[in-house]
Amino acid sequence: MDYTLRPRSLGALLDNSFDVYRRNFLLFVGITAIPNVILLLLQLAWMGFARPIKEPAALATFSSVIVPVVTSMFGWFVALFVSSIVTAATTLGVSDLYLARPTSIRACFSRVANKALRVVYVSFVVGLIVGFGFLLCIIPGVYWLGKYGVAIPAVVLEDITGRQALARSSHLTQDAIWRVIVVALLTTIIAVAMALLLEAGVSGLAAVSHYAKILTGATAQEIISTIIEILFGPISAIALTLVYYDQRVRKEAFDLEHMMALMYAPTSVPSGASGS
């Protein structure tokens, strides 16, 4: 499929998103798998460590109230961090492919390190804003999802702060909020539908298998959830990165800017050649 930088219709953006994922399946699954598998191993280790043990009565209240709260908060932060890093690395991979640059799993993660905290900050703030909007009356949340939908691609691909990324997304999505909303919601719905099909398949297998207890146990559920995240998690990140570039082409003529940069990029001098 043609990935030339130019304004694209909504249908073309969605087609490109799935085509990019399909053609580079191993790249994006690899990016998503590494942090999520590490997180899964930590979760399984914690599940084994946190088995019920006999405790003195004085520690009963602490163990039953404080520890679960602290554990939940820590787990939430770790999940946010992993999700943010995966989204950032996926965004860099999409950018490299779309701009015809060589890329790899290692190259994507190596460039995330300097922006990790900014990406986590933007992910947290956007999630907070959109979540609050949904609590208000759903519609504000949907609107803010469109308004700040390309904040993460902006902070990853530009040299700006997290706060500037929110304003940048607001600028790029002006008069096109509905496009971001449709892309974000459709890709999410498709990913959730495929995840549900996978879960239904596992449940069906458990119903007719002698290993039903294993397939439906807590450990199996954690493994299945991780597989779902690895397989279907990158879809929305890919689509929103393409929307980011599409809006830059429309509002800032980024396609011409990129073409000029390629034309005037310094070329390497062959070994042994000398200048005039």
RAJOKA-V695319 format. One record per backbone hydrogen bond with DSSP energy under -0.5 kcal/mol. NH is the residue of the N-H (numbers start at 0). CO is the residue of the C=O. If there is no record, write none. Layout:
BEGIN
NH&CO, NH&CO
END
This chain:
BEGIN
5&3, 12&8, 13&9, 14&10, 15&11, 16&12, 17&13, 18&14, 19&15, 20&16, 21&17, 22&18, 23&19, 24&21, 27&23, 28&24, 29&25, 30&26, 31&27, 32&28, 33&29, 34&30, 35&31, 36&32, 37&33, 38&34, 39&35, 40&36, 41&37, 42&38, 43&39, 44&40, 45&41, 46&42, 47&43, 48&44, 49&45, 50&47, 58&55, 59&56, 60&56, 62&58, 63&59, 64&60, 65&60, 65&61, 66&61, 68&64, 69&65, 70&66, 71&67, 72&68, 73&69, 74&70, 75&71, 76&72, 77&73, 78&74, 79&75, 80&76, 81&77, 82&78, 83&79, 84&80, 85&81, 86&82, 87&83, 88&84, 89&85, 90&86, 91&87, 92&88, 93&89, 94&90, 95&91, 96&92, 97&93, 98&94, 99&96, 100&95, 107&103, 108&104, 109&105, 110&106, 111&107, 111&108, 112&108, 114&111, 115&111, 115&112, 118&114, 119&115, 120&116, 121&117, 122&118, 123&119, 124&120, 125&121, 126&122, 127&123, 128&124, 129&125, 130&126, 131&127, 132&128, 133&129, 134&130, 135&131, 136&132, 137&132, 137&133, 138&136, 140&132, 141&137, 142&138, 143&139, 144&140, 145&141, 146&142, 147&143, 148&145, 150&147, 153&149, 154&150, 155&151, 156&152, 157&153, 159&157, 164&160, 165&161, 166&162, 167&163, 168&164, 169&165, 170&166, 171&167, 172&168, 173&170, 175&172, 178&175, 179&175, 180&176, 181&177, 182&178, 183&179, 184&180, 185&181, 186&182, 187&183, 188&184, 189&185, 190&186, 191&187, 192&188, 193&189, 194&190, 195&191, 196&192, 197&193, 198&194, 199&195, 200&196, 201&197, 202&198, 203&199, 204&200, 205&201, 206&202, 207&203, 208&204, 208&205, 211&208, 214&210, 215&211, 216&213, 220&216, 221&217, 222&218, 223&219, 224&220, 225&221, 226&222, 227&223, 228&224, 229&225, 230&226, 231&227, 232&228, 234&231, 236&232, 237&233, 238&234, 239&235, 240&236, 241&237, 242&238, 243&239, 244&240, 245&241, 246&242, 247&243, 248&244, 249&245, 250&246, 251&247, 252&248, 253&247, 255&252, 256&252, 257&253, 258&254, 259&255, 260&256, 261&257, 262&258, 263&259, 264&261, 272&269
END
